[in-house]
Amino acid sequence: MQQPKTIIAFDPGLTDTGVAVVRSDALLFSGTLRPKGEGLAERLGDLMEKTEILFQTYEPEKCEIEVASHFSYSRSRDLWTGKELNIKDLMKNGYATAVIMAVAGRRNVPTEERNAHTWKLVRGRNMGKDDMKRLACSLFSSLKEKKRFSSHEAEAVCMAFLGR
């Protein structure tokens, strides 16, 4: 019988990075990383350090990372939501994603990128932030008791669970 895999999932961002670790049907950890530092390099370094600690602590066998949809200068609106896209925010998200991928790569952990809008169609429609929180709480009832539960954390929880 195959051992259950430990999955770590990230909803990356330079301000808030949601993270969850799931093994089989058990939520081992979930939270929101908030990188500290004055400038970009310091914040990325702090994110890398925190990510390395998570990989060392939980020894995941698979990493799931949410990636932003494409960006087009000629059409600066998201195709799914119609929301305006900001190239600076997408770049910062990309930096955070690269840091997480680098940590996974150094540890030889297979990484799967999940398009932000494709994976959220799990219930036949594009799920919003509140939908993600409800779904995460329905998967793991212990999350209902958390005082601070960000939408980034909820997305990571859902991705980790779906990635099993």
Buried (B, 14 or more C-beta within 10 A) or exposed (E): EEEEEBBBBBBBBBBBBBBBBBBEEEBBBBBBBBBEEEEEEEBBBBBBBBBBEBBEEBEBBBBBBBBBBEBEEEEEEBEBEEEEBEEEBEEBBBBBBBBBBBBBEEEEBEBEEBBBBEBBEBEEEBBEEEBBBEBBBEBBEEBEEEEEBBBBBBBBBBBBBBBB
